[in-house]
Amino acid sequence: MGREEGQSSVELVAALPALLLAGLVALQLLATGYALCLADGAAEAGALALASGRPAVAAARGSVPGWAEDDVSVSVEGGRVTVRLRPPSPIPALAERLAVTSTAAARPR
C-alpha cells in the first residue's frame, strides 16, 4: 500500500481556487441583492419627492450611500422615477451586466 503523507495538503491546494471562486460568486450575489434594495429605496424616495413637488432626481440620488453615487443613474418620465444601480464588483464588466433597475410611480398633486 502506498504512502498517503501530504495527501490532504495536495487536496487543499487543488480545492482552494474552487472555494475562492464560490466565495466570490456568493459575495457578488449578496452585493447585487443589496444594490437592488438600494435602487428600490431610491426610486421610492424620488417618487415621493415628485409627488410633493420637489426634484425627484436629487431625492433619489440623495438616498443612496456615498459609495454608490458614481454608479447610479436616475430618470424621470411623467410620474415614473427609474433608478439604475451597478453593484460593487472587483470586475467592472461583471458589475455592468449585473446592474439592477427599479421603478416607482407617483401622481403629482
N, CA, C and O atoms as a GROMACS GRO file, in nm:
protein
  436
    1MET      N    1   0.084  -0.117   0.000
    1MET     CA    2   0.000   0.000   0.000
    1MET      C    3   0.090   0.125   0.000
    1MET      O    4   0.189   0.130   0.072
    2GLY      N    5   0.053   0.223  -0.082
    2GLY     CA    6   0.134   0.345  -0.094
    2GLY      C    7   0.119   0.436   0.026
    2GLY      O    8   0.025   0.425   0.105
    3ARG      N    9   0.214   0.527   0.037
    3ARG     CA   10   0.212   0.622   0.147
    3ARG      C   11   0.118   0.737   0.112
    3ARG      O   12   0.112   0.780  -0.003
    4GLU      N   13   0.045   0.786   0.211
    4GLU     CA   14  -0.053   0.892   0.189
    4GLU      C   15  -0.016   1.020   0.265
    4GLU      O   16  -0.102   1.105   0.288
    5GLU      N   17   0.109   1.033   0.302
    5GLU     CA   18   0.152   1.154   0.372
    5GLU      C   19   0.144   1.274   0.278
    5GLU      O   20   0.191   1.266   0.164
    6GLY      N   21   0.085   1.382   0.323
    6GLY     CA   22   0.073   1.504   0.244
    6GLY      C   23  -0.045   1.504   0.149
    6GLY      O   24  -0.066   1.601   0.076
    7GLN      N   25  -0.122   1.398   0.149
    7GLN     CA   26  -0.237   1.391   0.056
    7GLN      C   27  -0.338   1.502   0.083
    7GLN      O   28  -0.390   1.561  -0.011
    8SER      N   29  -0.365   1.530   0.208
    8SER     CA   30  -0.464   1.634   0.239
    8SER      C   31  -0.413   1.773   0.198
    8SER      O   32  -0.493   1.858   0.159
    9SER      N   33  -0.283   1.795   0.206
    9SER     CA   34  -0.228   1.924   0.162
    9SER      C   35  -0.246   1.942   0.011
    9SER      O   36  -0.279   2.051  -0.035
   10VAL      N   37  -0.223   1.837  -0.064
   10VAL     CA   38  -0.240   1.843  -0.208
   10VAL      C   39  -0.387   1.867  -0.243
   10VAL      O   40  -0.417   1.945  -0.333
   11GLU      N   41  -0.477   1.800  -0.173
   11GLU     CA   42  -0.620   1.819  -0.198
   11GLU      C   43  -0.663   1.961  -0.164
   11GLU      O   44  -0.746   2.019  -0.235
   12LEU      N   45  -0.609   2.017  -0.058
   12LEU     CA   46  -0.643   2.154  -0.020
   12LEU      C   47  -0.596   2.252  -0.125
   12LEU      O   48  -0.671   2.343  -0.162
   13VAL      N   49  -0.476   2.236  -0.175
   13VAL     CA   50  -0.422   2.325  -0.277
   13VAL      C   51  -0.505   2.313  -0.405
   13VAL      O   52  -0.526   2.413  -0.475
   14ALA      N   53  -0.552   2.194  -0.436
   14ALA     CA   54  -0.632   2.174  -0.557
   14ALA      C   55  -0.772   2.233  -0.541
   14ALA      O   56  -0.829   2.282  -0.638
   15ALA      N   57  -0.828   2.228  -0.422
   15ALA     CA   58  -0.964   2.275  -0.400
   15ALA      C   59  -0.972   2.423  -0.366
   15ALA      O   60  -1.080   2.482  -0.376
   16LEU      N   61  -0.864   2.485  -0.329
   16LEU     CA   62  -0.865   2.625  -0.287
   16LEU      C   63  -0.918   2.720  -0.395
   16LEU      O   64  -0.999   2.806  -0.362
   17PRO      N   65  -0.876   2.711  -0.521
   17PRO     CA   66  -0.932   2.802  -0.622
   17PRO      C   67  -1.083   2.788  -0.638
   17PRO      O   68  -1.153   2.888  -0.655
   18ALA      N   69  -1.134   2.666  -0.634
   18ALA     CA   70  -1.279   2.647  -0.645
   18ALA      C   71  -1.350   2.707  -0.525
   18ALA      O   72  -1.458   2.765  -0.540
   19LEU      N   73  -1.293   2.693  -0.408
   19LEU     CA   74  -1.353   2.750  -0.287
   19LEU      C   75  -1.353   2.903  -0.292
   19LEU      O   76  -1.451   2.966  -0.254
   20LEU      N   77  -1.243   2.961  -0.340
   20LEU     CA   78  -1.236   3.107  -0.352
   20LEU      C   79  -1.335   3.158  -0.458
   20LEU      O   80  -1.398   3.263  -0.438
   21LEU      N   81  -1.350   3.087  -0.567
   21LEU     CA   82  -1.446   3.126  -0.670
   21LEU      C   83  -1.589   3.120  -0.617
   21LEU      O   84  -1.669   3.209  -0.644
   22ALA      N   85  -1.621   3.016  -0.542
   22ALA     CA   86  -1.755   3.004  -0.484
   22ALA      C   87  -1.782   3.119  -0.386
   22ALA      O   88  -1.892   3.172  -0.381
   23GLY      N   89  -1.681   3.156  -0.308
   23GLY     CA   90  -1.696   3.269  -0.216
   23GLY      C   91  -1.716   3.400  -0.289
   23GLY      O   92  -1.797   3.483  -0.248
   24LEU      N   93  -1.642   3.420  -0.399
   24LEU     CA   94  -1.656   3.542  -0.478
   24LEU      C   95  -1.795   3.551  -0.541
   24LEU      O   96  -1.856   3.658  -0.542
   25VAL      N   97  -1.845   3.439  -0.592
   25VAL     CA   98  -1.979   3.437  -0.651
   25VAL      C   99  -2.084   3.469  -0.545
   25VAL      O  100  -2.177   3.546  -0.571
   26ALA      N  101  -2.070   3.411  -0.426
   26ALA     CA  102  -2.166   3.436  -0.319
   26ALA      C  103  -2.165   3.583  -0.277
   26ALA      O  104  -2.271   3.643  -0.259
   27LEU      N  105  -2.048   3.641  -0.263
   27LEU     CA  106  -2.039   3.782  -0.224
   27LEU      C  107  -2.095   3.873  -0.334
   27LEU      O  108  -2.158   3.975  -0.305
   28GLN      N  109  -2.071   3.836  -0.461
   28GLN     CA  110  -2.125   3.918  -0.570
   28GLN      C  111  -2.276   3.913  -0.573
   28GLN      O  112  -2.341   4.015  -0.599
   29LEU      N  113  -2.334   3.797  -0.547
   29LEU     CA  114  -2.480   3.786  -0.542
   29LEU      C  115  -2.538   3.867  -0.426
   29LEU      O  116  -2.642   3.930  -0.440
   30LEU      N  117  -2.471   3.866  -0.312
   30LEU     CA  118  -2.516   3.947  -0.199
   30LEU      C  119  -2.508   4.096  -0.232
   30LEU      O  120  -2.599   4.172  -0.199
   31ALA      N  121  -2.400   4.138  -0.297
   31ALA     CA  122  -2.385   4.279  -0.334
   31ALA      C  123  -2.492   4.321  -0.434
   31ALA      O  124  -2.542   4.433  -0.427
   32THR      N  125  -2.527   4.232  -0.525
   32THR     CA  126  -2.631   4.262  -0.623
   32THR      C  127  -2.767   4.275  -0.555
   32THR      O  128  -2.845   4.364  -0.589
   33GLY      N  129  -2.796   4.187  -0.461
   33GLY     CA  130  -2.921   4.196  -0.385
   33GLY      C  131  -2.929   4.324  -0.304
   33GLY      O  132  -3.035   4.386  -0.296
   34TYR      N  133  -2.818   4.363  -0.245
   34TYR     CA  134  -2.815   4.488  -0.168
   34TYR      C  135  -2.835   4.608  -0.260
   34TYR      O  136  -2.904   4.703  -0.224
   35ALA      N  137  -2.775   4.603  -0.379
   35ALA     CA  138  -2.793   4.712  -0.476
   35ALA      C  139  -2.940   4.722  -0.519
   35ALA      O  140  -2.990   4.832  -0.540
   36LEU      N  141  -3.007   4.609  -0.532
   36LEU     CA  142  -3.149   4.612  -0.568
   36LEU      C  143  -3.232   4.678  -0.457
   36LEU      O  144  -3.323   4.755  -0.486
   37CYS      N  145  -3.201   4.647  -0.332
   37CYS     CA  146  -3.271   4.713  -0.220
   37CYS      C  147  -3.246   4.864  -0.221
   37CYS      O  148  -3.338   4.942  -0.196
   38LEU      N  149  -3.124   4.904  -0.249
   38LEU     CA  150  -3.093   5.047  -0.255
   38LEU      C  151  -3.165   5.115  -0.371
   38LEU      O  152  -3.215   5.226  -0.357
   39ALA      N  153  -3.171   5.048  -0.487
   39ALA     CA  154  -3.239   5.104  -0.602
   39ALA      C  155  -3.388   5.118  -0.575
   39ALA      O  156  -3.449   5.217  -0.616
   40ASP      N  157  -3.448   5.020  -0.507
   40ASP     CA  158  -3.589   5.030  -0.471
   40ASP      C  159  -3.615   5.151  -0.381
   40ASP      O  160  -3.708   5.227  -0.404
   41GLY      N  161  -3.532   5.167  -0.280
   41GLY     CA  162  -3.548   5.280  -0.189
   41GLY      C  163  -3.526   5.414  -0.258
   41GLY      O  164  -3.597   5.510  -0.229
   42ALA      N  165  -3.430   5.420  -0.349
   42ALA     CA  166  -3.403   5.545  -0.421
   42ALA      C  167  -3.519   5.580  -0.514
   42ALA      O  168  -3.557   5.696  -0.524
   43ALA      N  169  -3.574   5.479  -0.582
   43ALA     CA  170  -3.688   5.506  -0.671
   43ALA      C  171  -3.809   5.553  -0.591
   43ALA      O  172  -3.880   5.645  -0.633
   44GLU      N  173  -3.831   5.492  -0.476
   44GLU     CA  174  -3.943   5.535  -0.392
   44GLU      C  175  -3.922   5.676  -0.339
   44GLU      O  176  -4.016   5.756  -0.336
   45ALA      N  177  -3.799   5.708  -0.298
   45ALA     CA  178  -3.770   5.844  -0.250
   45ALA      C  179  -3.790   5.945  -0.361
   45ALA      O  180  -3.842   6.054  -0.336
   46GLY      N  181  -3.750   5.911  -0.482
   46GLY     CA  182  -3.770   6.001  -0.594
   46GLY      C  183  -3.917   6.020  -0.626
   46GLY      O  184  -3.960   6.132  -0.656
   47ALA      N  185  -3.995   5.912  -0.620
   47ALA     CA  186  -4.139   5.921  -0.647
   47ALA      C  187  -4.210   6.003  -0.540
   47ALA      O  188  -4.300   6.082  -0.572
   48LEU      N  189  -4.173   5.987  -0.416
   48LEU     CA  190  -4.233   6.066  -0.308
   48LEU      C  191  -4.201   6.214  -0.324
   48LEU      O  192  -4.286   6.300  -0.302
   49ALA      N  193  -4.077   6.243  -0.363
   49ALA     CA  194  -4.039   6.382  -0.386
   49ALA      C  195  -4.116   6.440  -0.504
   49ALA      O  196  -4.162   6.554  -0.499
   50LEU      N  197  -4.131   6.362  -0.608
   50LEU     CA  198  -4.205   6.406  -0.726
   50LEU      C  199  -4.351   6.434  -0.691
   50LEU      O  200  -4.408   6.533  -0.738
   51ALA      N  201  -4.410   6.350  -0.609
   51ALA     CA  202  -4.549   6.368  -0.569
   51ALA      C  203  -4.569   6.494  -0.484
   51ALA      O  204  -4.676   6.554  -0.486
   52SER      N  205  -4.465   6.533  -0.411
   52SER     CA  206  -4.478   6.652  -0.328
   52SER      C  207  -4.425   6.778  -0.396
   52SER      O  208  -4.419   6.884  -0.334
   53GLY      N  209  -4.387   6.766  -0.524
   53GLY     CA  210  -4.344   6.883  -0.598
   53GLY      C  211  -4.197   6.918  -0.585
   53GLY      O  212  -4.156   7.026  -0.627
   54ARG      N  213  -4.119   6.831  -0.530
   54ARG     CA  214  -3.974   6.855  -0.517
   54ARG      C  215  -3.900   6.782  -0.629
   54ARG      O  216  -3.960   6.698  -0.695
   55PRO      N  217  -3.772   6.812  -0.651
   55PRO     CA  218  -3.696   6.746  -0.757
   55PRO      C  219  -3.673   6.597  -0.726
   55PRO      O  220  -3.615   6.563  -0.624
   56ALA      N  221  -3.719   6.512  -0.815
   56ALA     CA  222  -3.709   6.368  -0.792
   56ALA      C  223  -3.567   6.316  -0.807
   56ALA      O  224  -3.526   6.228  -0.732
   57VAL      N  225  -3.492   6.369  -0.902
   57VAL     CA  226  -3.356   6.320  -0.925
   57VAL      C  227  -3.268   6.345  -0.804
   57VAL      O  228  -3.192   6.258  -0.762
   58ALA      N  229  -3.277   6.464  -0.747
   58ALA     CA  230  -3.197   6.497  -0.630
   58ALA      C  231  -3.235   6.408  -0.511
   58ALA      O  232  -3.148   6.365  -0.435
   59ALA      N  233  -3.363   6.382  -0.494
   59ALA     CA  234  -3.408   6.298  -0.382
   59ALA      C  235  -3.360   6.155  -0.400
   59ALA      O  236  -3.316   6.091  -0.304
   60ALA      N  237  -3.369   6.103  -0.522
   60ALA     CA  238  -3.326   5.965  -0.546
   60ALA      C  239  -3.175   5.952  -0.528
   60ALA      O  240  -3.128   5.857  -0.465
   61ARG      N  241  -3.100   6.046  -0.582
   61ARG     CA  242  -2.953   6.042  -0.566
   61ARG      C  243  -2.912   6.060  -0.420
   61ARG      O  244  -2.813   6.002  -0.376
   62GLY      N  245  -2.986   6.140  -0.347
   62GLY     CA  246  -2.953   6.165  -0.207
   62GLY      C  247  -2.983   6.048  -0.116
   62GLY      O  248  -2.936   6.043  -0.002
   63SER      N  249  -3.060   5.952  -0.165
   63SER     CA  250  -3.096   5.839  -0.079
   63SER      C  251  -3.000   5.720  -0.091
   63SER      O  252  -3.013   5.622  -0.017
   64VAL      N  253  -2.905   5.727  -0.183
   64VAL     CA  254  -2.808   5.617  -0.194
   64VAL      C  255  -2.683   5.652  -0.115
   64VAL      O  256  -2.650   5.770  -0.100
   65PRO      N  257  -2.611   5.552  -0.062
   65PRO     CA  258  -2.490   5.580   0.014
   65PRO      C  259  -2.378   5.635  -0.076
   65PRO      O  260  -2.386   5.627  -0.198
   66GLY      N  261  -2.278   5.690  -0.014
   66GLY     CA  262  -2.170   5.756  -0.086
   66GLY      C  263  -2.098   5.668  -0.187
   66GLY      O  264  -2.060   5.716  -0.294
   67TRP      N  265  -2.079   5.540  -0.156
   67TRP     CA  266  -2.007   5.454  -0.250
   67TRP      C  267  -2.082   5.433  -0.380
   67TRP      O  268  -2.022   5.396  -0.480
   68ALA      N  269  -2.213   5.456  -0.380
   68ALA     CA  270  -2.294   5.430  -0.499
   68ALA      C  271  -2.322   5.555  -0.581
   68ALA      O  272  -2.389   5.546  -0.684
   69GLU      N  273  -2.274   5.670  -0.540
   69GLU     CA  274  -2.306   5.794  -0.610
   69GLU      C  275  -2.262   5.793  -0.756
   69GLU      O  276  -2.332   5.848  -0.841
   70ASP      N  277  -2.148   5.732  -0.785
   70ASP     CA  278  -2.099   5.729  -0.923
   70ASP      C  279  -2.162   5.618  -1.005
   70ASP      O  280  -2.151   5.617  -1.128
   71ASP      N  281  -2.229   5.524  -0.940
   71ASP     CA  282  -2.283   5.407  -1.007
   71ASP      C  283  -2.434   5.412  -1.026
   71ASP      O  284  -2.494   5.314  -1.070
   72VAL      N  285  -2.497   5.524  -0.994
   72VAL     CA  286  -2.643   5.534  -1.002
   72VAL      C  287  -2.682   5.631  -1.114
   72VAL      O  288  -2.618   5.734  -1.136
   73SER      N  289  -2.789   5.594  -1.185
   73SER     CA  290  -2.847   5.686  -1.283
   73SER      C  291  -2.997   5.692  -1.257
   73SER      O  292  -3.061   5.590  -1.230
   74VAL      N  293  -3.051   5.811  -1.265
   74VAL     CA  294  -3.193   5.834  -1.235
   74VAL      C  295  -3.258   5.902  -1.355
   74VAL      O  296  -3.202   5.996  -1.413
   75SER      N  297  -3.375   5.853  -1.392
   75SER     CA  298  -3.451   5.917  -1.499
   75SER      C  299  -3.596   5.935  -1.453
   75SER      O  300  -3.650   5.852  -1.380
   76VAL      N  301  -3.656   6.044  -1.498
   76VAL     CA  302  -3.794   6.075  -1.464
   76VAL      C  303  -3.872   6.095  -1.594
   76VAL      O  304  -3.835   6.177  -1.678
   77GLU      N  305  -3.979   6.018  -1.608
   77GLU     CA  306  -4.068   6.033  -1.724
   77GLU      C  307  -4.211   6.037  -1.674
   77GLU      O  308  -4.264   5.938  -1.625
   78GLY      N  309  -4.271   6.152  -1.686
   78GLY     CA  310  -4.407   6.168  -1.635
   78GLY      C  311  -4.406   6.153  -1.484
   78GLY      O  312  -4.336   6.226  -1.414
   79GLY      N  313  -4.482   6.059  -1.434
   79GLY     CA  314  -4.486   6.034  -1.290
   79GLY      C  315  -4.405   5.912  -1.249
   79GLY      O  316  -4.422   5.862  -1.138
   80ARG      N  317  -4.317   5.864  -1.337
   80ARG     CA  318  -4.236   5.744  -1.307
   80ARG      C  319  -4.090   5.782  -1.286
   80ARG      O  320  -4.032   5.856  -1.364
   81VAL      N  321  -4.033   5.730  -1.178
   81VAL     CA  322  -3.892   5.751  -1.148
   81VAL      C  323  -3.823   5.615  -1.162
   81VAL      O  324  -3.863   5.518  -1.098
   82THR      N  325  -3.721   5.610  -1.246
   82THR     CA  326  -3.647   5.486  -1.268
   82THR      C  327  -3.504   5.505  -1.221
   82THR      O  328  -3.438   5.602  -1.258
   83VAL      N  329  -3.457   5.412  -1.140
   83VAL     CA  330  -3.322   5.417  -1.086
   83VAL      C  331  -3.247   5.292  -1.133
   83VAL      O  332  -3.295   5.180  -1.117
   84ARG      N  333  -3.130   5.313  -1.189
   84ARG     CA  334  -3.042   5.203  -1.232
   84ARG      C  335  -2.915   5.212  -1.149
   84ARG      O  336  -2.853   5.318  -1.140
   85LEU      N  337  -2.876   5.100  -1.088
   85LEU     CA  338  -2.761   5.099  -0.999
   85LEU      C  339  -2.672   4.979  -1.030
   85LEU      O  340  -2.720   4.866  -1.041
   86ARG      N  341  -2.544   5.006  -1.045
   86ARG     CA  342  -2.446   4.898  -1.064
   86ARG      C  343  -2.394   4.855  -0.928
   86ARG      O  344  -2.351   4.940  -0.849
   87PRO      N  345  -2.395   4.726  -0.899
   87PRO     CA  346  -2.345   4.681  -0.770
   87PRO      C  347  -2.192   4.688  -0.766
   87PRO      O  348  -2.128   4.687  -0.871
   88PRO      N  349  -2.134   4.696  -0.647
   88PRO     CA  350  -1.989   4.694  -0.639
   88PRO      C  351  -1.937   4.557  -0.683
   88PRO      O  352  -1.997   4.454  -0.652
   89SER      N  353  -1.825   4.558  -0.756
   89SER     CA  354  -1.768   4.433  -0.804
   89SER      C  355  -1.620   4.453  -0.834
   89SER      O  356  -1.580   4.561  -0.878
   90PRO      N  357  -1.539   4.350  -0.811
   90PRO     CA  358  -1.398   4.361  -0.847
   90PRO      C  359  -1.377   4.354  -0.998
   90PRO      O  360  -1.268   4.385  -1.046
   91ILE      N  361  -1.479   4.312  -1.072
   91ILE     CA  362  -1.470   4.301  -1.218
   91ILE      C  363  -1.572   4.400  -1.277
   91ILE      O  364  -1.692   4.373  -1.273
   92PRO      N  365  -1.527   4.513  -1.332
   92PRO     CA  366  -1.620   4.615  -1.381
   92PRO      C  367  -1.719   4.565  -1.487
   92PRO      O  368  -1.835   4.605  -1.486
   93ALA      N  369  -1.675   4.479  -1.577
   93ALA     CA  370  -1.766   4.428  -1.681
   93ALA      C  371  -1.878   4.346  -1.618
   93ALA      O  372  -1.991   4.347  -1.667
   94LEU      N  373  -1.848   4.276  -1.512
   94LEU     CA  374  -1.949   4.197  -1.442
   94LEU      C  375  -2.050   4.288  -1.373
   94LEU      O  376  -2.170   4.259  -1.372
   95ALA      N  377  -2.002   4.397  -1.315
   95ALA     CA  378  -2.092   4.492  -1.248
   95ALA      C  379  -2.189   4.552  -1.348
   95ALA      O  380  -2.306   4.573  -1.316
   96GLU      N  381  -2.143   4.579  -1.469
   96GLU     CA  382  -2.230   4.637  -1.571
   96GLU      C  383  -2.339   4.538  -1.612
   96GLU      O  384  -2.453   4.578  -1.636
   97ARG      N  385  -2.306   4.411  -1.619
   97ARG     CA  386  -2.404   4.309  -1.656
   97ARG      C  387  -2.503   4.281  -1.543
   97ARG      O  388  -2.616   4.238  -1.569
   98LEU      N  389  -2.463   4.305  -1.418
   98LEU     CA  390  -2.549   4.278  -1.304
   98LEU      C  391  -2.624   4.402  -1.255
   98LEU      O  392  -2.684   4.399  -1.148
   99ALA      N  393  -2.620   4.509  -1.332
   99ALA     CA  394  -2.687   4.632  -1.291
   99ALA      C  395  -2.836   4.606  -1.270
   99ALA      O  396  -2.899   4.532  -1.347
  100VAL      N  397  -2.890   4.667  -1.167
  100VAL     CA  398  -3.032   4.647  -1.132
  100VAL      C  399  -3.108   4.776  -1.160
  100VAL      O  400  -3.053   4.886  -1.154
  101THR      N  401  -3.237   4.760  -1.189
  101THR     CA  402  -3.323   4.873  -1.219
  101THR      C  403  -3.450   4.862  -1.136
  101THR      O  404  -3.507   4.754  -1.121
  102SER      N  405  -3.494   4.975  -1.083
  102SER     CA  406  -3.618   4.979  -1.007
  102SER      C  407  -3.697   5.102  -1.049
  102SER      O  408  -3.640   5.208  -1.077
  103THR      N  409  -3.827   5.088  -1.052
  103THR     CA  410  -3.915   5.197  -1.093
  103THR      C  411  -4.024   5.217  -0.989
  103THR      O  412  -4.078   5.121  -0.935
  104ALA      N  413  -4.055   5.344  -0.962
  104ALA     CA  414  -4.166   5.379  -0.872
  104ALA      C  415  -4.247   5.488  -0.941
  104ALA      O  416  -4.192   5.571  -1.014
  105ALA      N  417  -4.375   5.488  -0.917
  105ALA     CA  418  -4.464   5.586  -0.979
  105ALA      C  419  -4.533   5.670  -0.873
  105ALA      O  420  -4.560   5.625  -0.762
  106ALA      N  421  -4.561   5.794  -0.913
  106ALA     CA  422  -4.632   5.885  -0.823
  106ALA      C  423  -4.726   5.972  -0.905
  106ALA      O  424  -4.701   6.000  -1.022
  107ARG      N  425  -4.833   6.013  -0.840
  107ARG     CA  426  -4.923   6.109  -0.903
  107ARG      C  427  -4.897   6.245  -0.840
  107ARG      O  428  -4.922   6.264  -0.721
  108PRO      N  429  -4.847   6.339  -0.918
  108PRO     CA  430  -4.821   6.473  -0.862
  108PRO      C  431  -4.949   6.539  -0.815
  108PRO      O  432  -5.057   6.513  -0.868
  109ARG      N  433  -4.937   6.625  -0.715
  109ARG     CA  434  -5.053   6.696  -0.662
  109ARG      C  435  -5.104   6.799  -0.759
  109ARG      O  436  -5.201   6.868  -0.731
   0.00000   0.00000   0.00000
